[in-house]
Structures are given as structure tokens and as C-alpha cells.
Amino acid sequence: MRRTKESIHKIVREKYSQAALTVEGCCSAPSACQTPIPVNIMDLSKRCGYTEDQLNSELSKANLGLGCGNPLSLAGLKPGERVLDLGSGPGFDAFLAAQAVGETGYVIGVDMTQEMAKSAQMTARKTGRRNVAFILGEIENLPVGGSCMDLVLSNCVINLSHSKKAVYREIFRVLRPGGRMVISDVLRSGDIPEKIRKDPAAYSG
């Protein structure tokens, strides 16, 4: 059965709304990722390349262990740059990017899940971050103007999209000339069994 854009968005929204509300994250509970072995978020994040200082900072609650890498480690961010985070979730990468670009820079996080966007907005208020904003939107149709971003980053989100081509078209639309993108994601290396392809939980697990 070929899934529609609406059915895929519904699956993803429900999954990540639950993650935002339970504050457990994708890989902290066996039921969330269909695995019998719970994964410690701190250890997982260290393996992805995040530092002790980053993980133990006031932003630690924004790290739900939902990523699959650390795109910021390759971003080469400079003060004053403008950054767009696709599927920003509770905002961990966006907040770290905001620290790197400083007061003269700016970061926008876009997420299609209302609960995630609200969680990130709340953390921004609590920590007094004024150079970062979180908005509700879909990465296939970004609510951002064209040719205005120095960097687009994404951490394990594009794989959830129903149209990867649309996402990349949007990335190139919003990047300024000479801008760059840094993406950490999962790739299919073989055929996916039909049983898994039909399982809604596996789609976003």
C-alpha cells in the first residue's frame, strides 16, 4: 500500500507528539523503537559526537535522543551566520547553533509537530535565548523566505518525509548563494521487508 502525504504526516506527528509529551525520546524506551534494549540518551549522544559540556548544559532537557548524528560537528559555524534547522524537535541542535553564531547571528527551527515547537519555545524563554526562534511548518514547504540562510542543518528528519525531492528543492531555495547544508540521516542499504514497510510504527521508529 502506497502511503499518502497526509497519512505519513499523521504517523510522524503522532509519534513525535508522544515523544514531546512523555519527554522520553525515541530511543529511551523499548516500546518507542521496537527494541528490547533501552538506550541511554547520554551515551547515545556521546557516540554521536556531542561533548560533555553540551550534554550537561542547561539545554540538556532539549536533547531527547531523537537524532542519529551530530551535524553541527561538521557545520563550521561562524558568528553572525543565519541557520535553519529542519525538523528541529525540542531544539537541541538549534540551541547549540545559536550559541555558535552568537548575538549577531540567528537560528530558525522548523518542526511539523506542535508539541515539539512549543517545547522548544518554552526552553528558549526559560534560558533567555533571543537569537533563536521555532516555528510550525513542513520541511517540504518551508515557511522561510528565499536565499536568506547561510546554513541548513537536519538531524535524522529527512528520512521521514514523503517527498525527499521537495525537501531538497526547498533547501536550495532558502540557501543564499554560497550557502551550505549539513545533514545527518539514515539511508536504506537494502530491500525493506513488506511487513516492515506496512507497519506505521516502523515508518517513524
trRosetta pair geometry for C-beta under 8 A, 3 or more apart (Angstrom, degrees):
i j d omega theta_ij theta_ji phi_ij phi_ji
1 198 6.4 81 33 -119 102 95
3 7 4.7 -125 -165 85 91 122
3 8 5.1 105 134 -57 126 91
3 11 7.9 -28 -162 -5 147 138
3 162 7.1 -124 104 -117 100 110
3 203 7.6 42 -25 -112 169 153
4 7 4.7 93 52 8 80 100
4 8 7.0 -147 91 -4 41 87
4 162 7.6 3 149 -140 32 152
5 8 6.0 -62 -150 38 27 108
5 9 6.2 26 156 -18 65 109
5 140 8.0 -89 -143 45 123 165
5 162 4.6 -165 -110 70 66 164
5 163 7.3 -15 -100 -18 107 107
6 9 5.8 -55 -146 38 29 110
6 10 6.3 32 154 -23 64 107
7 10 5.6 -52 -148 33 32 115
7 11 6.5 35 153 -20 64 103
8 11 5.7 -52 -151 34 33 112
8 12 6.3 25 156 -13 66 108
8 160 7.6 153 170 169 106 70
8 161 7.8 75 138 -173 140 24
8 162 4.4 152 52 -69 157 108
8 203 7.0 -131 -132 165 80 145
9 12 5.9 -59 -145 42 31 107
9 13 5.9 32 158 -22 67 110
9 112 6.6 -102 -149 156 99 149
9 138 7.4 -38 -114 -113 126 124
9 162 7.4 -57 -42 -20 79 124
10 13 5.9 -53 -141 36 26 111
10 14 6.3 25 161 -18 62 109
11 14 6.2 -63 -152 36 24 108
11 15 6.4 20 156 -17 62 111
11 200 4.9 -144 -121 -165 123 99
11 203 5.4 20 140 78 152 135
11 204 5.6 175 138 -17 98 124
12 15 5.8 -58 -148 37 30 111
12 16 6.2 6 165 0 67 113
12 112 7.0 46 108 78 121 130
12 113 7.6 -121 131 -62 84 108
12 160 5.1 100 -110 176 134 125
12 203 7.6 -92 -64 119 77 108
12 204 5.0 164 -104 -96 63 138
13 16 6.5 -72 -143 48 23 94
13 17 5.7 29 161 -26 65 113
13 112 6.4 -91 -86 121 92 101
13 113 5.4 165 -135 -101 66 85
14 17 5.8 -52 -139 34 24 113
14 18 6.5 26 159 -19 59 106
15 18 6.1 -65 -163 33 26 109
15 19 6.7 22 147 -18 64 107
15 201 7.7 138 -96 -133 118 57
15 204 4.2 -174 17 108 168 142
15 205 7.6 -129 -139 -70 143 56
16 19 5.1 -42 -142 34 45 116
16 20 6.3 48 155 -21 67 100
16 66 7.7 59 -122 -135 101 147
16 89 7.0 -113 -162 -114 124 89
16 111 8.0 -136 136 -176 145 116
16 113 4.5 -115 101 -62 116 163
16 115 7.6 175 125 65 74 107
16 116 5.9 -17 150 -46 112 129
16 204 7.3 -106 -35 175 88 138
17 20 5.8 -54 -151 35 31 110
17 21 6.3 22 155 -13 65 111
17 113 5.4 -155 -67 -159 71 115
17 114 7.3 22 -107 51 105 77
17 115 4.6 106 -139 18 70 134
17 116 7.6 -101 -92 -26 47 85
18 21 5.9 -62 -144 41 30 106
18 22 6.0 12 164 -6 68 114
19 22 6.4 -64 -137 45 24 98
19 24 6.6 -109 -143 63 63 73
19 25 5.7 57 -162 -115 108 25
19 26 6.0 -14 -110 -58 140 62
19 32 7.1 86 -92 -141 96 133
19 64 6.0 100 164 160 110 150
19 66 6.7 85 162 -86 156 123
19 116 7.9 21 82 -80 99 102
20 23 7.4 14 179 -70 29 56
20 64 7.8 -82 -91 -67 49 162
20 89 7.7 -164 -82 -164 100 75
20 90 6.6 163 -118 -70 88 98
20 113 6.5 171 -19 134 141 129
20 115 3.8 151 90 124 144 111
20 116 4.7 -129 -80 -73 138 62
20 118 7.8 97 167 57 140 91
20 119 5.2 -146 -158 -23 107 142
21 115 5.8 -50 -51 -166 84 152
22 29 7.9 -41 132 -8 145 146
23 61 7.5 -23 -154 -167 120 91
23 64 7.1 -127 -156 -108 47 108
24 28 4.6 -146 173 74 79 124
24 29 5.1 13 157 -20 141 117
24 32 6.8 -169 109 -48 118 147
24 64 7.2 64 95 -157 27 100
25 28 4.6 80 63 -5 98 114
25 29 8.0 144 70 2 61 84
25 32 7.4 106 108 140 45 170
25 41 5.9 78 59 -95 159 129
25 63 8.0 0 -87 138 145 52
25 64 3.2 175 -92 169 102 82
25 65 4.2 87 154 49 150 92
25 66 5.6 -131 -152 -53 92 79
26 32 5.3 -178 -164 146 40 126
26 33 5.8 77 159 -67 81 104
26 64 7.0 93 0 130 71 101
26 65 6.3 -135 48 103 79 85
26 66 4.9 104 -3 -113 116 69
26 205 7.5 151 -164 -156 106 46
27 32 6.7 -135 -78 92 23 122
27 33 5.2 24 -105 -32 66 147
27 35 7.7 10 -141 37 82 135
27 38 8.0 129 158 -163 65 54
27 39 4.4 -22 152 56 109 125
27 41 7.1 139 79 -90 91 72
27 44 6.2 111 92 -84 139 167
27 65 5.0 -107 51 134 97 122
27 66 7.8 169 3 -93 90 38
28 32 7.0 36 50 28 59 147
28 38 6.5 22 -179 -163 40 99
28 39 6.8 -92 -92 69 38 70
28 40 7.7 49 -121 -126 78 26
28 41 5.4 -20 -82 -48 108 105
28 64 7.5 -97 -13 -176 125 70
28 65 5.9 123 -47 47 94 144
29 32 4.6 91 68 -7 90 108
29 33 7.8 143 78 7 55 82
29 38 6.5 -14 -116 -116 25 103
30 33 7.2 -90 -157 52 30 78
30 34 7.8 40 168 -135 65 7
30 35 5.8 -122 -141 81 70 58
30 36 5.7 26 -141 -129 129 26
30 37 7.2 119 -101 35 100 16
30 38 5.7 -74 -50 -69 81 75
31 34 7.7 22 -162 -73 29 43
32 205 7.2 162 149 -136 55 85
33 39 7.8 1 34 10 152 118
33 205 5.2 134 -137 -178 51 93
34 201 6.5 116 -51 131 122 121
34 202 6.9 -18 2 -90 157 75
34 205 5.4 23 6 -178 110 154
35 38 7.9 153 97 -75 101 29
35 39 7.6 27 88 -25 144 103
39 43 7.2 -127 179 72 76 107
39 44 5.3 63 152 -59 117 125
39 65 7.1 169 102 176 108 147
40 43 4.2 66 80 15 108 109
40 44 6.5 179 87 -12 53 87
41 44 5.6 -57 -145 39 31 114
41 45 6.1 30 158 -20 67 108
41 63 6.5 141 160 127 124 98
41 64 7.0 -94 -129 179 142 26
41 65 3.6 -116 -126 -53 95 128
42 45 5.9 -58 -147 37 27 109
42 46 6.5 29 154 -20 63 105
42 55 5.9 103 -136 176 82 139
43 46 5.7 -53 -149 33 32 113
43 47 6.5 31 154 -18 65 104
44 47 5.9 -58 -154 35 31 110
44 48 6.6 28 149 -18 64 107
44 65 5.2 66 75 -141 141 111
45 48 5.5 -55 -150 36 36 113
45 50 4.5 -32 163 40 95 132
45 55 5.5 140 107 -101 138 123
45 63 6.0 23 -92 176 149 138
45 65 6.4 -102 -51 -100 95 77
45 67 8.0 73 -109 55 78 109
46 49 7.8 98 178 -33 31 10
46 50 6.3 -85 -89 63 35 79
46 52 7.8 26 -105 -72 106 64
46 55 7.0 -36 -66 -37 79 159
48 67 6.4 88 -148 101 163 112
48 68 7.3 179 -110 159 122 21
48 69 5.3 174 -152 -145 101 23
48 70 4.6 130 145 -36 92 96
48 184 7.9 72 -159 -180 111 162
49 69 7.4 17 20 -175 116 62
49 70 3.9 -124 66 30 110 147
49 73 4.7 -28 134 -56 144 155
50 54 4.8 -114 -175 84 96 133
50 55 5.4 107 125 -54 120 100
50 63 7.7 106 -168 -125 176 148
50 70 5.7 -177 -54 -102 72 134
51 54 4.7 98 56 6 79 101
51 55 6.9 -158 92 -1 41 90
52 55 6.0 -66 -144 44 28 104
52 56 5.8 4 165 0 68 118
53 56 6.4 -69 -135 49 22 95
53 57 6.3 44 158 -53 61 101
54 57 5.9 -42 -152 -1 27 120
54 59 7.4 -44 -171 69 65 118
54 96 6.1 21 -141 -107 120 126
55 60 5.9 64 175 -113 46 101
55 63 6.7 -61 -128 37 71 168
56 60 6.1 7 -126 -68 18 135
57 60 5.9 156 62 -39 53 84
58 127 5.6 144 119 -111 127 114
59 62 5.0 -44 -179 29 78 119
59 63 7.2 79 130 -26 81 95
59 91 7.8 -109 -158 107 107 95
59 92 6.3 127 152 -129 110 67
59 95 4.8 179 -132 112 141 150
59 96 7.1 176 106 -57 163 76
59 123 7.0 81 -130 176 70 131
59 127 6.9 19 -78 -85 79 163
60 63 5.7 -55 -162 26 46 113
61 90 7.6 -109 127 157 66 141
61 123 6.8 -171 84 -105 104 121
62 90 4.4 -169 -153 126 67 103
62 91 4.7 -63 -161 72 133 83
62 92 4.3 166 116 -72 96 71
62 95 5.9 89 76 4 163 142
62 119 7.6 150 -118 138 76 103
62 120 6.8 75 -135 -110 115 71
62 123 5.2 66 -73 -135 115 173
63 90 7.5 -130 -48 79 17 123
63 92 4.3 83 -81 -101 71 147
64 89 6.7 -126 33 164 121 133
64 90 5.6 107 -17 11 113 134
64 92 7.7 -155 9 -25 65 128
66 89 5.5 169 61 -114 150 163
66 90 8.0 129 9 14 132 97
66 155 7.7 100 99 112 82 108
66 156 6.6 -167 139 82 70 128
67 70 7.3 91 127 -76 145 49
67 92 7.7 -110 -20 70 126 128
67 93 7.1 103 -73 -44 146 123
67 155 3.8 -29 -125 156 114 122
67 156 4.8 158 -148 15 48 122
67 184 6.5 47 -178 91 105 130
68 155 6.9 167 32 176 61 75
68 156 3.9 116 5 -80 98 127
68 184 5.8 -170 78 142 76 104
68 185 6.7 77 60 -136 127 20
68 186 5.7 -9 104 -52 176 91
69 155 6.3 -150 62 -140 76 87
69 156 7.0 148 18 -43 81 97
69 184 2.9 -144 62 -158 126 142
69 185 7.7 -62 15 -20 126 28
70 73 4.4 59 112 -12 110 114
70 155 7.6 12 -107 -117 25 123
70 184 6.7 85 25 -50 19 159
71 74 6.4 -71 -167 45 48 96
71 75 6.2 66 140 -55 76 103
71 93 6.8 38 50 -147 101 141
71 153 4.6 154 115 -160 140 109
71 154 6.8 96 -40 58 164 34
71 155 5.5 -132 -2 -77 113 86
71 182 4.2 138 -176 125 102 103
71 183 6.2 -5 -109 -106 132 11
71 184 4.6 -136 -57 -13 88 101
72 75 5.0 -41 -142 4 43 127
72 77 7.1 -26 -154 -14 86 123
72 93 5.9 -172 -37 -149 117 91
72 96 5.6 -35 -94 110 173 126
72 97 6.2 -138 -108 -74 118 82
72 100 7.3 177 -162 -21 116 152
72 153 6.8 35 -70 -148 66 161
72 182 7.5 130 -76 102 26 145
74 182 5.2 170 87 -142 100 130
75 83 8.0 25 -171 -119 143 128
75 97 7.3 -50 114 -112 171 100
75 100 7.7 94 91 110 128 166
75 151 5.9 61 -160 -160 108 153
75 153 6.2 -30 -95 -82 127 131
75 180 8.0 157 -149 98 64 119
75 182 4.8 -115 -88 10 76 159
77 81 5.8 -138 -156 48 79 141
77 83 7.0 -18 -118 -69 121 135
77 97 6.1 178 -91 -145 160 74
77 100 3.9 68 94 132 138 134
77 101 5.7 -84 174 -63 119 77
77 105 7.8 74 180 -157 109 172
77 151 6.8 -81 -98 2 85 162
78 81 5.3 98 63 -29 73 117
78 100 7.9 -8 -28 152 8 94
78 101 7.2 44 89 -116 36 67
79 100 7.8 -136 -74 149 53 53
79 101 5.9 120 -131 -168 35 42
79 102 4.2 -1 -131 25 95 132
79 104 5.7 57 164 54 92 113
79 105 6.0 -144 -168 -28 43 114
80 101 6.4 -135 29 -171 18 86
80 102 7.0 -11 -39 62 51 106
80 104 4.2 -24 -92 113 75 113
80 105 4.9 -166 -124 -68 3 83
81 101 4.8 -113 55 -120 77 114
81 105 4.9 8 53 -126 47 125
81 150 4.1 -101 -159 65 98 153
81 151 6.1 40 157 2 131 109
82 101 7.5 111 -75 -157 26 157
82 105 6.3 -164 -71 -162 44 78
82 106 5.1 0 -118 61 81 90
82 107 7.6 176 -159 -81 49 38
82 108 7.8 16 -178 0 90 98
82 148 6.5 -60 108 146 153 76
82 149 5.3 -120 109 -127 100 53
82 150 5.1 121 50 5 67 93
82 151 7.6 172 91 30 47 71
83 94 7.6 173 108 -134 118 68
83 97 4.7 -117 97 162 166 138
83 98 7.8 -132 50 -68 128 55
83 101 6.3 -153 -10 -39 116 146
83 105 7.1 38 -5 165 97 118
83 106 7.3 -170 29 97 69 48
83 107 4.5 -14 68 -112 104 81
83 108 7.3 -179 93 28 56 62
83 149 6.8 80 -126 -158 17 101
83 150 6.7 -46 -71 62 58 89
83 151 4.8 -15 -114 71 81 102
83 152 7.6 157 -163 -91 60 27
83 153 6.5 -3 -171 7 108 108
84 107 7.7 171 -82 -159 26 59
84 108 5.2 -14 -113 67 71 97
84 109 7.9 154 -163 -91 50 28
84 110 6.8 9 -173 -4 95 111
84 142 7.4 34 -178 -159 146 144
84 144 6.2 -2 -113 -97 140 175
84 149 4.7 -45 -9 -120 112 151
84 151 7.3 -175 29 97 65 55
84 152 4.9 -19 68 -112 101 74
84 153 7.4 165 84 25 51 63
84 174 6.1 3 1 128 164 143
85 88 4.1 81 108 -92 116 100
85 91 7.9 110 85 -131 155 55
85 93 5.7 155 -133 96 136 108
85 94 4.3 -112 10 -79 157 95
85 97 6.7 -178 -60 17 118 151
85 107 6.6 29 -14 -179 109 104
85 108 7.1 -169 24 94 74 47
85 109 4.4 -19 65 -110 114 74
85 110 7.0 174 83 22 60 67
85 152 8.0 166 -84 -161 24 54
85 153 5.5 -21 -109 71 69 91
85 154 7.0 142 -165 -87 55 51
85 155 7.9 -13 -162 4 100 95
86 110 6.0 -18 -121 62 47 105
86 139 4.6 68 -160 -119 110 127
86 142 7.8 -73 -105 -95 95 118
86 152 6.5 38 -26 -180 108 98
86 153 7.2 -162 17 92 81 40
86 154 3.9 -21 59 -93 108 110
86 157 5.6 -170 118 83 91 143
86 158 7.0 40 114 -64 140 85
86 167 7.3 82 -161 -160 154 111
86 171 7.7 -48 -52 -86 142 99
87 110 7.2 -14 -39 90 31 73
87 111 5.8 79 -143 -110 36 75
87 112 7.5 -25 -105 6 75 88
87 139 6.0 -34 -41 -48 88 136
87 154 6.0 63 37 -146 103 95
87 155 7.4 -138 88 54 104 63
87 156 7.9 -118 105 84 139 54
87 157 2.9 168 47 -135 158 153
87 158 7.7 -143 0 -47 138 50
87 160 7.3 117 -110 45 151 129
88 91 5.5 28 154 -95 108 55
88 93 6.9 -133 -140 61 74 96
88 94 4.8 21 -149 -36 124 132
88 109 2.8 25 -57 -165 175 110
88 110 6.2 114 -7 43 106 34
88 111 5.0 -101 47 -48 76 104
88 116 7.4 153 86 145 70 116
88 117 7.9 77 69 -98 107 67
88 120 6.2 43 120 -93 115 164
88 134 6.1 -137 85 -124 144 100
89 92 7.2 -15 85 12 113 88
89 109 7.9 -85 40 -179 44 130
89 111 6.0 148 -56 -105 27 140
89 113 7.7 20 -113 50 54 124
89 116 4.9 -88 -148 -160 41 129
89 120 7.2 127 110 -58 41 121
90 116 5.9 -103 -60 -153 55 78
90 119 4.6 -52 -120 113 87 126
90 120 5.3 171 -167 -69 35 80
90 123 6.9 78 172 -10 87 144
91 94 4.6 -69 -155 52 72 115
91 95 5.2 74 143 -29 97 100
91 109 5.6 -104 -110 -38 82 173
91 119 7.4 -162 1 106 106 84
91 120 3.4 127 -40 -130 123 106
91 123 5.8 -170 61 63 140 136
91 124 7.1 -114 -169 -50 168 94
91 132 7.4 103 -161 151 122 138
91 134 6.2 -74 -85 -77 118 134
92 95 6.1 -59 -150 34 24 108
92 96 6.6 18 156 -13 62 108
93 96 5.7 -57 -148 40 33 110
93 97 6.2 36 153 -21 67 106
93 153 6.4 -136 152 115 133 132
93 155 5.5 161 -39 -13 154 138
94 97 5.6 -54 -148 36 31 113
94 98 6.4 36 151 -24 64 104
94 107 5.1 154 -167 146 82 132
94 108 7.9 -85 -141 107 124 14
94 109 4.0 -45 -83 -67 159 120
94 120 7.0 37 57 -156 140 133
94 132 5.6 122 150 -156 103 129
94 134 7.2 111 108 -83 168 95
95 98 5.4 -49 -148 31 34 115
95 99 6.8 38 151 -21 62 98
95 107 7.9 -167 -77 82 22 154
95 123 7.1 -65 -72 125 140 126
95 124 7.6 -152 -94 -88 101 76
95 127 7.5 42 -141 74 130 158
95 129 6.4 -100 -129 -86 89 166
95 132 6.3 -78 -97 -19 54 178
96 99 5.7 -46 -155 29 36 114
96 100 6.7 34 149 -18 64 105
97 100 5.6 -57 -152 36 36 112
97 101 6.3 20 157 -9 71 108
97 107 4.8 125 99 -104 112 142
97 132 7.8 120 78 -101 90 119
97 151 7.8 -150 -150 88 131 132
97 153 6.9 -172 -79 28 144 145
98 101 6.3 -59 -139 42 30 99
98 105 7.4 -174 -140 96 49 104
98 106 7.9 -1 -119 -152 85 27
98 107 4.5 -102 -73 15 84 134
98 129 5.7 57 127 -163 156 125
98 131 5.1 151 -157 90 102 96
98 132 4.1 -59 -82 -54 145 119
99 102 7.6 23 173 -70 30 48
100 105 7.7 -37 96 63 64 158
101 104 7.3 -122 154 76 80 65
101 105 2.5 -97 154 87 113 159
101 106 6.9 -94 116 8 144 24
101 107 6.5 155 30 -47 138 95
101 131 6.9 -152 88 142 105 137
102 105 5.5 89 56 15 62 101
102 131 7.4 40 123 41 27 175
103 130 7.8 23 -130 74 82 104
103 131 5.9 -157 -128 -54 39 139
105 131 6.2 76 86 173 62 137
106 131 5.2 -125 -106 -172 56 83
106 132 7.3 167 -164 -82 56 41
106 133 7.8 -1 -176 7 100 97
107 131 6.5 71 15 130 82 80
107 132 4.4 -10 68 -112 102 86
107 133 7.6 169 92 26 59 57
108 132 7.6 178 -79 -156 29 57
108 133 5.5 -15 -114 67 72 89
108 134 7.6 151 -166 -93 54 31
108 135 6.6 -12 -170 11 102 110
108 144 6.5 144 99 -99 155 126
109 117 7.7 176 107 -118 104 75
109 120 5.9 -96 83 162 150 161
109 132 6.9 31 -11 -179 103 100
109 133 7.3 -164 28 96 74 42
109 134 4.4 -19 69 -109 106 81
109 135 7.3 156 82 23 55 61
110 134 7.8 176 -78 -156 25 59
110 135 5.8 -22 -106 71 70 85
110 136 7.8 71 -155 -179 66 8
110 137 4.6 -50 -158 62 109 109
110 138 8.0 -54 158 42 117 7
110 139 6.4 136 106 -83 123 73
110 142 6.1 -65 -101 -136 175 87
110 143 6.9 161 -121 37 123 89
110 144 7.2 -94 -60 -31 137 117
111 116 4.6 -99 144 97 155 124
111 117 4.9 -169 64 -63 110 86
111 120 7.3 132 7 3 140 141
111 134 6.8 -6 15 -171 106 104
111 136 6.8 -49 77 -117 65 50
111 137 7.5 85 51 47 24 61
112 136 7.0 77 -131 -167 30 72
112 137 6.7 -72 -85 98 65 26
112 138 5.0 48 -93 -93 117 65
112 139 7.3 -85 -38 -11 110 78
113 116 4.1 66 84 9 109 112
113 117 6.7 171 87 -11 57 85
114 117 5.8 -59 -148 38 32 110
114 118 6.2 31 156 -19 68 108
114 136 6.0 6 -97 -108 67 130
115 118 5.8 -54 -146 38 30 111
115 119 6.3 35 154 -23 64 106
116 119 5.7 -54 -149 33 31 113
116 120 6.5 27 155 -15 65 106
117 120 5.9 -57 -150 38 31 109
117 121 6.3 32 153 -20 65 108
117 134 4.9 174 -152 141 75 113
117 135 6.8 -24 -143 149 131 7
117 136 5.0 -77 -32 -74 171 77
118 121 5.6 -54 -145 37 32 113
118 122 6.3 35 155 -22 65 105
119 122 5.8 -55 -152 33 29 113
119 123 6.6 27 152 -16 63 105
120 123 5.7 -54 -150 36 34 110
120 124 6.4 38 151 -23 65 104
120 134 4.1 118 99 -69 126 165
121 124 5.6 -52 -150 32 33 115
121 125 6.6 32 152 -17 64 103
121 134 5.1 -126 -61 54 78 119
122 125 5.8 -54 -152 35 33 110
122 126 6.3 29 153 -17 66 109
123 126 5.7 -56 -142 40 33 110
123 127 6.0 10 165 -1 68 114
123 129 7.8 13 122 19 76 126
124 127 6.5 -68 -139 49 22 94
124 129 4.6 -89 -146 62 74 105
124 132 5.7 -141 -118 86 122 102
124 133 7.5 86 -148 -103 170 36
124 134 6.8 -169 -20 -3 140 108
125 128 7.7 26 -179 -70 27 35
129 132 4.9 -10 143 34 123 111
135 143 5.9 -111 129 74 137 129
136 143 7.9 41 85 11 51 148
137 141 7.2 -127 -179 91 96 72
137 142 6.1 77 140 -142 138 44
137 143 4.1 -134 -99 2 146 109
137 144 8.0 154 99 -23 170 83
138 141 5.1 34 77 43 104 86
138 142 7.7 -117 85 -74 51 41
139 142 6.4 15 -142 -74 40 88
139 154 7.7 68 -136 -110 149 135
139 157 6.8 123 -32 135 161 121
139 158 7.1 -118 122 -99 153 68
139 161 6.1 -90 76 -89 116 126
139 167 5.1 20 131 -121 104 100
139 170 6.7 171 167 75 59 149
140 161 6.1 143 -58 -154 103 119
140 162 7.3 -30 -55 54 151 84
140 163 5.4 72 -121 63 132 108
140 166 4.0 30 -150 116 94 129
140 167 5.6 -60 -91 -67 62 67
140 170 6.6 171 -161 -20 24 142
141 166 7.4 -27 -51 165 68 122
141 170 6.8 -141 -92 -91 20 139
142 170 4.7 132 -3 -180 110 128
142 173 7.6 172 45 75 120 117
142 174 5.9 -46 90 -48 151 140
144 148 6.9 -140 164 59 98 123
144 149 7.2 26 153 -42 142 120
144 174 5.0 36 102 -122 120 133
145 148 5.0 60 85 -12 99 142
145 174 7.2 112 90 -127 40 82
146 173 5.1 -75 -118 168 95 82
146 174 6.0 -110 -123 -98 41 43
147 173 7.6 -80 -38 168 62 47
147 174 7.2 -135 -31 -165 22 25
147 175 7.0 -8 -114 97 44 35
147 176 4.9 77 -175 -108 67 58
147 177 6.9 10 -145 -21 108 70
148 174 6.3 -52 44 -170 80 73
148 176 6.2 81 -81 -60 7 97
149 152 5.8 71 123 -59 145 81
149 174 4.9 31 10 139 122 95
149 175 5.4 -65 73 -103 93 47
149 176 6.3 -173 59 -11 37 83
149 179 5.8 81 99 -145 69 152
150 175 7.9 61 -144 -147 8 75
150 176 6.3 -17 -83 32 49 116
150 179 5.3 -160 -153 -122 28 93
150 180 7.4 0 157 29 61 77
151 179 6.5 -158 -67 -169 34 92
151 180 5.6 -13 -110 70 75 79
151 181 7.0 141 -163 -99 60 36
151 182 6.8 -6 -167 7 109 100
152 171 4.9 -166 87 -144 167 94
152 174 6.6 101 -74 82 126 114
152 175 6.1 -84 -15 -72 114 100
152 179 7.3 65 -9 149 87 122
152 180 7.8 -153 30 106 69 41
152 181 4.4 -20 67 -110 95 92
152 182 7.8 171 87 27 51 57
153 181 7.0 169 -81 -161 40 62
153 182 4.9 -10 -111 67 88 89
153 183 7.0 179 -154 -80 49 50
154 157 5.0 -107 -173 44 106 111
154 158 5.6 74 130 -33 151 99
154 181 7.7 0 8 -174 97 104
154 182 8.0 174 28 92 59 53
154 183 4.9 3 58 -122 96 85
154 184 7.3 -158 99 40 60 60
154 185 7.0 12 110 -61 105 107
155 183 8.0 -164 -74 -155 35 50
155 184 5.0 11 -126 59 64 108
155 185 7.9 -176 -163 -71 24 63
156 159 6.8 -34 -164 23 55 116
156 184 6.1 -30 -40 107 73 88
156 185 5.6 153 -100 -116 42 54
156 186 6.5 45 -129 -14 87 91
157 160 5.8 -58 -170 26 48 113
157 161 7.5 57 141 -35 71 95
157 185 7.3 -86 36 -103 45 102
158 161 5.5 -36 -163 5 50 120
158 164 6.0 71 169 -124 103 90
158 167 5.4 158 -133 129 99 165
158 183 6.5 0 -1 -158 138 132
158 185 5.3 -44 48 -102 101 150
159 185 5.2 157 -33 -173 103 109
159 186 5.2 1 -61 56 163 87
159 187 7.8 -134 -94 -78 119 38
160 203 7.7 94 -133 150 73 84
160 204 6.0 48 -123 -113 112 85
161 164 5.6 130 82 -77 120 55
161 166 7.4 -149 168 63 132 99
161 167 5.2 -26 -151 -44 179 133
163 166 3.9 44 115 10 120 115
163 167 6.8 158 101 -16 68 81
164 167 5.5 -52 -153 33 39 115
164 168 6.4 32 154 -14 70 104
165 168 6.0 -58 -148 40 32 105
165 169 6.3 36 152 -22 65 105
166 169 5.6 -51 -148 34 33 114
166 170 6.4 32 154 -18 64 106
167 170 5.8 -60 -156 37 30 110
167 171 6.5 35 148 -24 66 103
168 171 5.3 -43 -144 30 39 117
168 172 6.5 34 158 -13 66 102
169 172 6.2 -61 -153 40 30 104
169 173 6.3 33 149 -25 64 109
170 173 5.3 -52 -145 33 34 116
170 174 6.4 18 163 -10 68 107
171 174 6.5 -68 -149 40 25 97
171 175 6.3 25 157 -25 64 111
171 181 5.5 20 -179 -86 132 147
172 175 5.9 -51 -138 30 32 113
175 179 3.4 -157 -170 77 96 137
175 180 7.3 141 -143 -3 133 15
175 181 6.9 -83 -77 -50 138 94
176 179 4.6 113 51 -42 65 116
188 192 6.5 -68 -136 -44 127 106
192 196 5.4 -110 175 82 96 118
192 197 5.1 116 113 -63 116 97
193 196 4.9 85 67 10 86 102
193 197 7.0 -157 96 -8 42 89
194 197 5.5 -57 -143 37 35 113
194 198 6.2 24 161 -13 68 109
195 198 6.3 -66 -152 39 24 103
195 199 6.6 29 150 -33 61 110
196 199 5.5 -54 -149 23 36 117
196 202 4.7 -136 -166 155 78 167
197 202 7.7 -77 -69 90 16 132
199 202 3.9 64 87 7 113 113
199 203 7.0 -172 95 -23 62 77
200 203 5.6 -45 -157 14 38 118
200 204 7.7 -6 163 13 64 96
201 204 7.2 -83 -163 51 32 78
201 205 5.3 42 151 -49 71 124
202 205 5.2 -57 -126 27 31 122
